[in-house]
Amino acid sequence: MFTVISLMLTGILAGFLLRRRKLDGVHRLITVLIWGLLFLLGVEVGSNERIIRGLHTLGLEALAIAVAGTLGSVLAAWGLWQIAARRRKEDQA
């Protein structure tokens, strides 16, 4: 844990010191590194027999969580939209 926090703080310090420089290739490098990490995560998951055996169960749970999260977000946004529309009508009247 100390290593992770130290790396993050080092990155923050480096970003602070290099903030005035134009670093064009950094975004491309970050994208490639993220793709690499995702690939390695897939390799790790694919090599774990326990995860592969329970994949059908994990898939159903993930689907349920995704649907519930999406529905909750939609309902919350709809509710806020209704409140904002009501307030707008009151302000115009």
Contact map, one row per residue, 1 for C-alpha under 8 A:
111110000000000000000000000000000000000000000000000000000000000000000000000000000000000000000
111111000000000000000000000000000000000000000000000000000000000000000000000000000000000000000
111111100000000000000000000000000000000000000000000000000000000000000000000000000000000000000
111111110000000000000000000000000000000000000000000000000000000000000000000000000000000000000
111111111000000000000000000000000000000000000000000000000000000000000000000000000000000000000
011111111100000000000000000000000000000000000000000000000000000000000000000000000000000000000
001111111110000000000000000000000000000000000000000000000000000000000000000000000000000000000
000111111111000000000000000000000000000000000000000000000000000000000000000000000000000000000
000011111111100000000000000000000000000000000000000000000000000000000000000000000000000000000
000001111111110000000000000000000000000000000000000000000000000000000000000000000000000000000
000000111111111000000000000000000000000000000000000000000000000000000000000000000000000000000
000000011111111100000000000000000000000000000000000000000000000000000000000000000000000000000
000000001111111110000000000000000000000000000000000000000000000000000000000000000000000000000
000000000111111111000000000000000000000000000000000000000000000000000000000000000000000000000
000000000011111111100000000000000000000000000000000000000000000000000000000000000000000000000
000000000001111111100000000000000000000000000000000000000000000000000000000000000000000000000
000000000000111111110000000000000000000000000000000000000000000000000000000000000000000000000
000000000000011111111000000000000000000000000000000000000000000000000000000000000000000000000
000000000000001111111100000000000000000000000000000000000000000000000000000000000000000000000
000000000000000011111100000000000000000000000000000000000000000000000000000000000000000000000
000000000000000001111110000000000000000000000000000000000000000000000000000000000000000000000
000000000000000000111111000000000000000000000000000000000000000000000000000000000000000000000
000000000000000000001111110000000000000000000000000000000000000000000000000000000000000000000
000000000000000000000111111000000000000000000000000000000000000000000000000000000000000000000
000000000000000000000011111110000000000000000000000000000000000000000000000000000000000000000
000000000000000000000011111111000000000000000000000000000000000000000000000000000000000000000
000000000000000000000001111111100000000000000000000000000000000000000000000000000000000000000
000000000000000000000000111111110000000000000000000000000000000000000000000000000000000000000
000000000000000000000000111111111000000000000000000000000000000000000000000000000000000000000
000000000000000000000000011111111100000000000000000000000000000000000000000000000000000000000
000000000000000000000000001111111110000000000000000000000000000000000000000000000000000000000
000000000000000000000000000111111111000000000000000000000000000000000000000000000000000000000
000000000000000000000000000011111111100000000000000000000000000000000000000000000000000000000
000000000000000000000000000001111111110000000000000000000000000000000000000000000000000000000
000000000000000000000000000000111111111000000000000000000000000000000000000000000000000000000
000000000000000000000000000000011111111100000000000000000000000000000000000000000000000000000
000000000000000000000000000000001111111110000000000000000000000000000000000000000000000000000
000000000000000000000000000000000111111111000000000000000000000000000000000000000000000000000
000000000000000000000000000000000011111111100000000000000000000000000000000000000000000000000
000000000000000000000000000000000001111111110000000000000000000000000000000000000000000000000
000000000000000000000000000000000000111111111000000000000000000000000000000000000000000000000
000000000000000000000000000000000000011111111100000000000000000000000000000000000000000000000
000000000000000000000000000000000000001111111110000000000000000000000000000000000000000000000
000000000000000000000000000000000000000111111111000000000000000000000000000000000000000000000
000000000000000000000000000000000000000011111111001100000000000000000000000000000000000000000
000000000000000000000000000000000000000001111111101100000000000000000000000000000000000000000
000000000000000000000000000000000000000000111111100000000000000000000000000000000000000000000
000000000000000000000000000000000000000000011111111100000000000000000000000000000000000000000
000000000000000000000000000000000000000000000111111110000000000000000000000000000000000000000
000000000000000000000000000000000000000000000001111111000000000000000000000000000000000000000
000000000000000000000000000000000000000000001101111111100000000000000000000000000000000000000
000000000000000000000000000000000000000000001101111111100000000000000000000000000000000000000
000000000000000000000000000000000000000000000000111111110000000000000000000000000000000000000
000000000000000000000000000000000000000000000000011111111100000000000000000000000000000000000
000000000000000000000000000000000000000000000000001111111110000000000000000000000000000000000
000000000000000000000000000000000000000000000000000011111111000000000000000000000000000000000
000000000000000000000000000000000000000000000000000001111111100000000000000000000000000000000
000000000000000000000000000000000000000000000000000001111111110000000000000000000000000000000
000000000000000000000000000000000000000000000000000000111111111000000000000000000000000000000
000000000000000000000000000000000000000000000000000000011111111100000000000000000000000000000
000000000000000000000000000000000000000000000000000000001111111110000000000000000000000000000
000000000000000000000000000000000000000000000000000000000111111111000000000000000000000000000
000000000000000000000000000000000000000000000000000000000011111111100000000000000000000000000
000000000000000000000000000000000000000000000000000000000001111111110000000000000000000000000
000000000000000000000000000000000000000000000000000000000000111111111000000000000000000000000
000000000000000000000000000000000000000000000000000000000000011111111100000000000000000000000
000000000000000000000000000000000000000000000000000000000000001111111110000000000000000000000
000000000000000000000000000000000000000000000000000000000000000111111111000000000000000000000
000000000000000000000000000000000000000000000000000000000000000011111111100000000000000000000
000000000000000000000000000000000000000000000000000000000000000001111111110000000000000000000
000000000000000000000000000000000000000000000000000000000000000000111111111000000000000000000
000000000000000000000000000000000000000000000000000000000000000000011111111100000000000000000
000000000000000000000000000000000000000000000000000000000000000000001111111110000000000000000
000000000000000000000000000000000000000000000000000000000000000000000111111111000000000000000
000000000000000000000000000000000000000000000000000000000000000000000011111111100000000000000
000000000000000000000000000000000000000000000000000000000000000000000001111111110000000000000
000000000000000000000000000000000000000000000000000000000000000000000000111111111000000000000
000000000000000000000000000000000000000000000000000000000000000000000000011111111100000000000
000000000000000000000000000000000000000000000000000000000000000000000000001111111110000000000
000000000000000000000000000000000000000000000000000000000000000000000000000111111111000000000
000000000000000000000000000000000000000000000000000000000000000000000000000011111111100000000
000000000000000000000000000000000000000000000000000000000000000000000000000001111111110000000
000000000000000000000000000000000000000000000000000000000000000000000000000000111111111000000
000000000000000000000000000000000000000000000000000000000000000000000000000000011111111100000
000000000000000000000000000000000000000000000000000000000000000000000000000000001111111110000
000000000000000000000000000000000000000000000000000000000000000000000000000000000111111111000
000000000000000000000000000000000000000000000000000000000000000000000000000000000011111111100
000000000000000000000000000000000000000000000000000000000000000000000000000000000001111111110
000000000000000000000000000000000000000000000000000000000000000000000000000000000000111111111
000000000000000000000000000000000000000000000000000000000000000000000000000000000000011111111
000000000000000000000000000000000000000000000000000000000000000000000000000000000000001111111
000000000000000000000000000000000000000000000000000000000000000000000000000000000000000111111
000000000000000000000000000000000000000000000000000000000000000000000000000000000000000011111
